[in-house]
Amino acid sequence: MTLTVILSVLFPFLYLASTTGQNCSTYNPCGSYGYCGDDLNGNAVCTCKFWWTGTVCTEQSSSGIQVITLGVLVFFLIAVFYGLSIGCSIRRKRQQPKKEKPNLRINENTCANSNLKEIALTNVKESARCSSCFVAVLMVILTIIALTVKWLLIQPIHNELVKKYNVNDSLFYQREPICDIIDFSNFNMLTFPIACFLVLIFIISSKRTSCLRDKFKGYIGPVIPLDFYVHIKRKFAAVIFAIIADELLSIVMEVITGNSPSDQGVIIVYLLRILSVLVIGLRYYPILSAAYMDTILALICATFYAWLNFCVSVYHYSRCQSDFYPSNDNFGDTNGTDLMTLFSFYGTGQNLVIIQIFNDLPQYLCWSYILIKLPMLSVEKIYKWSQRKNGNRSRNLCLTREEKILLHSSVPHSVEMRYVRNLFRAKAQRSITRSFLARLIPKMAYQWRDDFRFSSRIFSVYATVFLLLIFLTIQACVLVVPHLSEMENTLQTLIDAITQFNDVNKTQRDFPIPKLFLPYLLAILTAFVVTTIQLLVLLASIRRNLFQIYRGDVSEIPQRDKSKYLSYTTGNFHFAGYFIGYVIWGYILTAAFAFILYICIDAFITYGSVRFLENILKKIIPILLLIVFKQYLNNILARYVFLQYYGDILAINNRRILMIFLYFNFFLDAFLGFVSSIVRIIKSVIGGCLYMSRLDYSPMGRKLETFDAGFAAYCGFIHIEAVHRNPVMLAFASYVYGRMKTEQYVFNSSVSSTVITGKREMKKYSSKASRKWYLAVLLIRNPSFVTLRKHSLRNGENEEIETLKPDGQRLSLAQNNYHRASLISEIDLQQIWQNNHVK
């Protein structure tokens, strides 16, 4: 009897009423608020929806009345809270004195009151140079030519497979013999040896800067593809990495789908994937290293190699390896079933060809930029060399690439010098950016700053990630949509098994699956938008965290610890790879979560009622209403009862009433704490899925964030980046190094203009004496440093004295007994009186 009463109180909505002589197949007595089912005797039985009751589910149950009442109270509390908040804000504004509007400032760049028309006429003309417009026009022309060539190469394969599809023949095409050379065991063996040969030439023609400079006249030095900690040719490097993203997509798809040869072991498969990544890197190594070396030989070689690589790539992905059309080399993977599904869904017309051309559009635009930019750099370099040769300029001072980059930091218009100048200016006195695009971006979303530039590494990683997202989205839409009908049947069978559809009393499904086409496309679009927004927010967080580390703020990033330098370095190694992996998995998890949510919403819209979801909502809605009610009740009490000046000051008001409230709230929140723990787990799962692509966010919390490998990699990247790209350090080092190089240039010029008959002997001075002399000169020329130096020396002496002092005297046991945690003792009063009396 007790169990029956408890069940009737907890689940009043499961009230069943039977009718005799009729079943649900002939008559539905339950109406729109109930589900009709047949019992073992063939009589109709009504199961009421939500909080309805009665024989035919026409009466509101007591639980329903309570839920409605609680909902009304919650709405009333929310209206009261926000109404009072608006009233307080209006009253606060009226009480504040009126401030005079500041005069419009005029900075060094543009006027602050300039309108959009003036910006369009001045700044756009300055930013849009003739060379940029010329490159853009050539890019479009070259991209159209390349896509047309690919269309002509794919069209015969498409027509051949369409004929085979119409006669029900095996769907594959015969590859040409040259494809076996280009694609030997999934490795491009036509351009790979040429890339290795060019890298060898670059190594021979490069000079060493530090190691064994007297051997082989300084030549045979290692070449780097690009310097990740500078912002020189960032756009060029980012475009190269964007091109590599298309080839990395195939490796990512293999990891996701698990497609690998069955006769090979796990270790061999992983080693082959690592080797394929290294081969991809070596194929693009000469192009990047040539742009960084900036020599005539390197640029000319890279130009011819880039054109050859592009032509081979167009031919390879048209005649040798295609996204949709299987060849005799990979026909055994699917036996042509995937192409049959695509033909049946998209038709045998030109739709597949158009989709493939559209998919290659971003990659070909990037290739067009590289193919045009390299010849322009070569011509520009040859022109400067001819001018220098005809002008007979002095070559007493030869600077390396690294020295030129460092010396650029002390130029007045450099990013580092702008940052240093802004340190001594108020925020209102800083110059406004001249970029037209920067002025169009709302400052609430992102505020453009001319004194900061992202490094080449950030540009390259983001270019790779965005192209990967575009390619992954296109592949997910094109390849998965034709299989959604099969997925509907599979999901319906699985859900029916979970909800026990085989029960004979049920005449309709607990969770009918709607058509998956619209929910799937919305889920993919949602995942792409959410991931893109998260990436943009992370980009702003990287700049903010770097600024914080520059000025010693450790509010978000843990303070740099000497014992963790090894961890920072290894985390910096993993940053790019972890970032790409986290973004892809965040994209997949967000798409899966959104897909489930959109299926539930579509099921409600299509079928009007879903019994399985209604049972879940009946348990969740009362709990959520109770939590929201308690939350807004606490907000009203905290702001208008227990805080002074309506929450403007963190000071307690009505102290005695607060103590009484805290006493009873202690027992009340014990129940809500259990519910809140469940909500906490659900929020953690949802937040972990949505914030998977954010390396600056750790779902483990502030105390355990160092155990998160992604966040540890992000911290290592930020610390290493801040150490090597600190604007103040770079500006100072550039200025000192520039003065040294200037004196060296003057000295070499004076020596070369006079006849030197003998070797000049340099007198060697003591390094300690030289340092003291330089210190004296520095202090004489900068008197303000004297006080700072004295203060620093005095602090060091005080620290040494503190380490030599013995521990303070401990109180006796009798004295400790008089002391209490929150009360002042008589001994303390006597001590205070004695101290005041002595004074």
Secondary structure, 3 states (H helix, E strand, C coil): CHHHHHHHHHCHHHCEEEECCCCCCCCCCCHHHEEEEECCCCCEEEEECCCEECCCCCEECHHHHHHHHHHHHHHHHHHHHHHHHHHHHHHHHHHCCCCCCCCCCECCCCECCCCHHHHHHHHHHHHCCHHHHHHHHHHHHHHHHHHHHHHHHHHHHHHHHHHHHHCCCCCCECCCHHHHHHCECCECCCCHHHHHHHHHHHHHHCECCCCCCCHHHHECCCCCCCCCCCCCCHHHHHHHHHHHHHHHHHHHHHHHHCCCCCCCCHHHHHHHHHHHHHHHHHHHHHHHHHHHHCCHHHHHHHHHHHHHHHHHHHHHHHHHCCCCCCECCCHHHHCCHHHHHHHHHHCCCCHHHHHHHHHCHHHHHHHHHHHHHHHHHHHHHHHHHHHHHHHCCCCCCCCCHHHHHHHHHHCCCCHHHHHHHHHCCCHHHCCCCCCHHHHHCCCCCCCCCCCCCCCHHHHHHHHHHHHHHHHHHHHHHHHHHHHHHHHHHHHHHHHHHHCCCCCCCCCCCCCCCCCCHHHHHHHHHHHHHHHHHHHHHHHHHHHHHHHHHHCCCCCCCCCCCHHHHHHHHHHHHHHHHHHHHHHHHHHHHHHHHHHHHHHHHHHHHHHCCCHHHHHHHHHHHHHHHHHHHHHHHHHHHHHHCCEHHHHCCCCECCHHHHHHHHHHHHHHHHHHHHHHHHHHHHHHHHHHHHCCCCCCCCCCCCCCHHHCHHHHHHHHHHHHHHHHCCHHHHHHHHHHHHHHHHHHHHHHHHHHHCCCCCCCCCCCCCHHHHHHHHHHHHHHHCCHHHHHHHHHHHHHHHHHHHHHCCCCCCCCHHHHHHCCCCCCCHHHHHHHHHHHHHC
